[in-house]
Amino acid sequence: MSEQPLLNVSDDTSLGKVEIAPEVIEVIAGIAATDVKGLYAMRGNFASGVAERFGKQTHNKGVKVELTDTGINIDVYCILHFGSSIPKVAQELQTNIRQSLKTMTQLDISEINIHVVGIHMDEKEDKE
């Protein structure tokens, strides 16, 4: 099975226990990030790039979740559109991800770190 630890959501175990895998948090954060205007793409790795070529959509691309003693840390690696305000887009990413995770999982997130790894330049159409 998975070596990743699971997050216990509830202390009340009278009916059973609820656990959330870190991969689920990555997917929720990835989907929430794509809703922000100014974001061009999320940075993935080689495996996610190959999977996308074959038609598989990877929603956790560019998101890394780390479980620490102090809480849950999320790192988001993204590429922004040229001309968009980096602080504004980063703030919207943090707000949207935090709100989505709070609504869906009731988990408190310690940190959401936004790493801008590139700027996408829009291709201009050649004039005749």
N, C-alpha and C positions, 0 to 999 in steps of 0.2 A: 504494500500500500504506500501511501504518501508519507514522506518524512517530515512534511510541514506540520507544525502544531496547529491545532484547531482552536478557535476562539469560543469560549463559553459565553453565550448571550444571556442566559438567565440563571439566577441562583436557586430558583424554585424548581426542584426536581420531582415534585409530587406526580406529575404526569409523564416525566421523562426529561431528557436534556436536549437543548438546542445548541448546536455548534456550527460555526461558519468557517469555511476554509479561506485562507488568504487569497486564493485565486478568485474567489467570489468578490472580494473587496476590490481586487484589481480590475475585474470586468465592470463592476458598478462605476468605479472611478473613471475608467476609460470611456464608457458610454456618456457619463456626465460631462467629461471634458470635450467631447465632440460637439456638444450643444453650444459652445461658447464661440461668439463671433470674433474673428481675427485669428483663429487657430487654423493653420493649413493642414497639418498632419501630426501624428504622433511618431516618435522615433522608435523603430523596432529593431530586432536583431536579424541575423541571417535566416534563422528558422521561420520567423514570422513572415519574412519577405517571400520565402519559397512557398509557404502555405497560402499566401495571398495570390501568388501566381496561379495556383491550382484552384482558386475560387473559394478558399476557406477564409472567412472573415475572422480576424483576431481582435477582439475588443479590449484585451488587456495589454495591447502593444504600447510600449512606452511608459508603463506604470509599474513601479516596484513597491511592494508592501513589505515593511520590516516590523516584526513584533519585538518590542523591547520591554524591559522592566518598567519603564516610565509610560508606556502606551504604544499606540500604533503610529508609525511614521510612514508617510507615503511620498515617494519621489515620482514626479511626472516629467518626462523628457519630451519636449514638443518643438515643432517648427511653426513659426508664425508668418502671416502674410506681411509683405513689405508695406510700410506705412501705418501699420497698426501700433497703438501705444503699448509697449511691452509691460509697464507697470499696471495699466488698466486691464489688459488681457490676463495677466498673471493673477491679479486680484479676483477677477471674475471666475477664473479656473478654480482657485482655492475655495471661493464661496459656493460655487455650483457643486463641486465634489463633496465638500463638507455637508451641504444641505441634503444631497442625494443619499449619502451614506447614513446620515442621521435619520432620514425618513424611512429608509428601507431596512436598516439593521439596528438602530438605536445605539450604535457604538460612538463613543467620543474619540475623536482623532487628535493626537498630540500635535503632529506637524504635517503640513502639506507643503512640500518643497517643489517649486516649479523651476525646471532647468530648461532654458531656451537654448537649443542646440543648433538652430539655424533659422534663416530668414528666406522665405520663398519669394523670388522676384517674378512678378507677372510678366509673361511673354507679351511683348507689344506686337501688334499686327503691322506688317510691312505696308507702307503706303506706296501706291503706284506712282 
